[in-house]
């Protein structure tokens, strides 16, 4: 299940405006070029920023996401007709032969259930042609990123076109083993309404991720650093033999 930040129409509509810096996607664009990928499956495509970026470069893209409100935003963007949008997740996909499957940003960590994670990896494997690759990132749990997620560090007031002034902040609600839960709060000045979005991320360590990939038939080619967050994230590159 996607959280309210992606499933609530009012929050999905302002997501891109609140997160305008998507330089984190530059590394994925470079990998598309590095691997010569012409067909890409973007799992957890959200509002379609990455999918549309690739489609604009002539790449054939399928974007899949369980949050219909986010897909509606994606479908309303210029060039959206060049992407095949699927409402769902990687566990149930039509027959594909992708060169590359991607899970950018928090997508991999948002799949918190053990069975759901295994089925997602199986789905990605099935969607790839032999020799195709799966790439995704996950925060290094040793860096304990959640310790910096608090109202003081995150509070911001933004004046958004069409939405007006929005206050927002994040607070951690629980830490249980690998699971870190947190809540974003949004206050809309236009009508005084407050909306919240609860999320949980699973912080898997490198050995666990590699073992799961191996169990699903992947060959882990390398684990890279994330250029936008050096020393803080692990970027896995796994190949279907």
C-alpha positions as CSV (number, residue, x, y, z in Angstrom):
1,X,0.0,0.0,0.0
2,X,1.3,3.4,-0.9
3,X,1.0,6.1,1.7
4,X,-1.3,9.1,1.7
5,X,1.4,11.4,0.2
6,X,0.9,9.5,-3.1
7,X,-2.7,8.3,-2.8
8,X,-4.5,11.4,-1.7
9,X,-5.3,13.6,-4.7
10,X,-4.6,16.9,-3.0
11,X,-1.1,15.7,-1.8
12,X,-0.2,13.9,-5.0
13,X,-1.0,17.2,-6.9
14,X,1.6,19.1,-5.0
15,X,4.3,16.4,-4.7
16,X,6.4,17.6,-7.6
17,X,6.2,21.3,-6.5
18,X,7.4,20.3,-3.0
19,X,10.2,18.2,-4.4
20,X,11.5,20.2,-7.3
21,X,15.1,19.0,-7.1
22,X,15.3,15.5,-8.7
23,X,19.0,15.5,-9.4
24,X,18.9,12.1,-7.7
25,X,17.6,10.8,-11.0
26,X,20.7,11.9,-12.9
27,X,22.6,8.7,-11.9
28,X,19.8,6.6,-13.2
29,X,19.7,8.4,-16.5
30,X,23.5,7.7,-16.8
31,X,22.9,4.0,-16.1
32,X,20.3,3.8,-18.8
33,X,22.9,5.2,-21.2
34,X,25.7,3.0,-19.7
35,X,23.7,-0.2,-20.2
36,X,22.3,0.8,-23.5
37,X,18.8,0.3,-22.2
38,X,16.0,0.9,-24.8
39,X,13.1,-0.6,-22.8
40,X,12.8,0.4,-19.1
41,X,10.3,-0.7,-16.5
42,X,10.1,2.0,-13.7
43,X,8.6,0.4,-10.6
44,X,7.0,2.9,-8.3
45,X,7.0,5.5,-10.9
46,X,4.9,7.9,-8.8
47,X,4.1,11.1,-10.7
48,X,6.1,10.0,-13.6
49,X,9.1,12.3,-13.4
50,X,11.7,9.7,-14.3
51,X,9.5,7.8,-16.8
52,X,8.8,11.0,-18.7
53,X,12.4,12.0,-18.6
54,X,13.4,8.8,-20.3
55,X,10.5,8.9,-22.8
56,X,11.7,12.3,-23.8
57,X,15.0,10.7,-24.7
58,X,13.4,8.2,-26.9
59,X,13.4,5.3,-24.4
60,X,10.4,3.0,-24.4
61,X,9.1,3.1,-20.8
62,X,6.5,1.3,-18.7
63,X,5.6,3.0,-15.4
64,X,3.9,1.0,-12.7
65,X,2.6,2.3,-9.4
66,X,-0.1,1.3,-6.8
67,X,-1.1,5.0,-6.2
68,X,-3.8,5.9,-8.6
69,X,-3.7,9.6,-7.6
70,X,0.0,9.8,-8.5
71,X,-0.6,8.1,-11.8
72,X,-3.4,10.5,-12.6
73,X,-0.8,13.3,-12.1
74,X,1.6,11.5,-14.4
75,X,-1.0,11.0,-17.1
76,X,-1.8,14.7,-17.1
77,X,1.7,15.8,-17.9
78,X,3.0,16.7,-21.4
79,X,4.3,13.7,-23.3
80,X,2.5,11.2,-21.0
81,X,1.1,9.4,-24.1
82,X,4.7,8.1,-24.7
83,X,4.7,6.1,-21.5
84,X,2.6,2.9,-20.8
85,X,1.2,3.5,-17.3
86,X,0.0,0.5,-15.2
87,X,-1.9,0.8,-11.9
88,X,-0.4,-1.9,-9.7
89,X,2.9,-3.2,-8.7
90,X,5.7,-5.4,-9.9
91,X,4.1,-8.6,-8.5
92,X,1.5,-8.7,-11.3
93,X,2.7,-7.4,-14.6
94,X,2.0,-8.2,-18.3
95,X,4.7,-10.0,-20.3
96,X,7.6,-7.6,-20.8
97,X,11.2,-7.9,-22.0
98,X,12.8,-4.9,-20.4
99,X,16.5,-4.1,-20.6
100,X,16.4,-2.3,-17.3
101,X,14.1,-2.3,-14.2
102,X,14.4,0.7,-11.9
103,X,13.3,1.5,-8.4
104,X,14.4,5.0,-7.6
105,X,14.4,7.1,-4.4
106,X,12.5,5.3,-1.5
107,X,10.7,2.7,-3.6
108,X,12.6,-0.4,-2.6
109,X,12.5,0.6,1.1
110,X,8.7,1.2,1.0
111,X,8.2,-2.4,0.2
112,X,8.4,-3.5,3.8
113,X,6.9,-7.0,3.9
114,X,9.2,-9.9,3.4
115,X,6.8,-11.7,1.0
116,X,6.0,-8.5,-0.9
117,X,9.8,-7.8,-1.3
118,X,10.5,-11.3,-2.6
119,X,7.6,-11.1,-5.0
120,X,8.7,-7.7,-6.3
121,X,12.1,-9.1,-7.0
122,X,10.5,-12.1,-8.8
123,X,8.4,-9.8,-10.8
124,X,11.4,-7.7,-11.8
125,X,13.3,-10.8,-12.8
126,X,10.4,-12.0,-15.0
127,X,10.1,-8.6,-16.6
128,X,13.7,-8.5,-17.7
129,X,15.2,-10.1,-20.8
130,X,18.2,-12.3,-20.2
131,X,21.1,-10.0,-19.6
132,X,18.9,-7.2,-18.4
133,X,19.5,-5.4,-15.1
134,X,17.6,-4.3,-12.0
135,X,18.9,-1.2,-10.3
136,X,17.7,0.4,-7.1
137,X,18.9,2.2,-4.0
138,X,18.5,1.9,-0.3
139,X,19.8,3.9,2.6
140,X,22.7,2.4,4.5
141,X,21.2,1.6,7.9
142,X,24.5,2.2,9.6
143,X,24.1,5.9,8.9
144,X,20.8,6.1,10.9
145,X,19.3,8.7,8.6
146,X,16.0,8.8,10.6
147,X,17.7,10.5,13.5
148,X,17.6,13.7,11.4
149,X,13.9,13.4,10.6
150,X,12.3,15.9,12.9
151,X,10.1,19.0,12.8
152,X,13.0,21.4,13.5
153,X,15.1,20.2,10.6
154,X,12.2,19.7,8.1
155,X,9.8,22.6,8.8
156,X,9.1,24.6,5.6
157,X,6.5,27.0,4.3
158,X,6.0,27.0,0.5
159,X,3.8,29.1,-1.7
160,X,2.6,26.8,-4.4
161,X,0.9,27.8,-7.7
162,X,-2.7,26.8,-7.6
163,X,-2.5,25.5,-4.0
164,X,-1.4,28.5,-2.0
165,X,0.8,28.5,1.1
166,X,1.5,25.1,2.5
167,X,3.3,24.3,5.8
168,X,4.9,20.9,6.2
169,X,7.2,18.9,8.4
170,X,8.1,15.3,9.3
171,X,8.4,13.5,12.6
172,X,9.5,9.9,13.3
173,X,6.7,8.0,15.0
174,X,8.4,4.7,15.8
175,X,11.6,2.7,15.2
176,X,11.3,-1.1,15.5
177,X,14.3,-3.1,14.3
178,X,14.6,-2.4,10.5
179,X,11.3,-0.6,10.3
180,X,11.2,3.2,10.7
181,X,7.8,4.9,10.6
182,X,7.3,8.6,10.2
183,X,4.5,11.2,9.6
184,X,4.5,14.1,7.2
185,X,2.1,16.9,8.2
186,X,0.7,19.4,5.6
187,X,-1.3,22.5,6.6
188,X,-3.0,24.4,3.7
189,X,-3.5,28.1,4.5
190,X,-6.2,28.5,1.8
191,X,-8.8,26.6,3.9
192,X,-6.9,25.7,7.1
193,X,-7.1,22.0,6.3
194,X,-4.4,19.7,7.8
195,X,-3.5,16.4,6.0
196,X,-1.0,13.8,7.2
197,X,0.8,11.0,5.4
198,X,2.2,8.1,7.4
199,X,5.1,6.1,5.9
200,X,7.3,3.1,6.9
201,X,10.6,2.3,5.4
202,X,12.6,-0.9,5.9
203,X,16.3,-0.4,6.3
204,X,17.9,-3.6,5.0
205,X,21.6,-4.1,5.2
206,X,23.8,-4.9,2.2
207,X,24.2,-8.6,3.0
208,X,20.5,-9.2,3.3
209,X,19.7,-7.5,0.0
210,X,22.5,-9.4,-1.8
211,X,21.2,-12.7,-0.4
212,X,17.6,-11.9,-1.5
213,X,18.8,-11.0,-5.0
214,X,20.8,-14.2,-5.2
215,X,17.9,-16.3,-4.0
216,X,15.7,-14.8,-6.8
217,X,18.2,-15.7,-9.5
218,X,20.0,-12.4,-9.9
219,X,23.8,-11.9,-10.2
220,X,24.9,-8.9,-8.2
221,X,27.3,-7.1,-10.4
222,X,28.2,-4.3,-8.1
223,X,27.0,-2.0,-5.3
224,X,27.6,1.6,-6.0
225,X,27.6,4.8,-4.0
226,X,24.8,7.3,-4.6
227,X,26.3,10.4,-6.2
228,X,23.7,12.7,-4.7
229,X,24.2,11.2,-1.2
230,X,27.8,10.0,-1.0
231,X,28.4,7.5,1.8
232,X,24.7,7.4,2.7
233,X,23.1,5.0,0.2
234,X,23.8,1.7,-1.5
235,X,22.9,1.4,-5.2
236,X,22.5,-2.2,-6.3
237,X,23.1,-3.3,-9.9
238,X,21.8,-6.9,-10.4
239,X,21.7,-8.8,-13.7
240,X,19.4,-11.5,-14.9
241,X,21.8,-14.1,-16.3
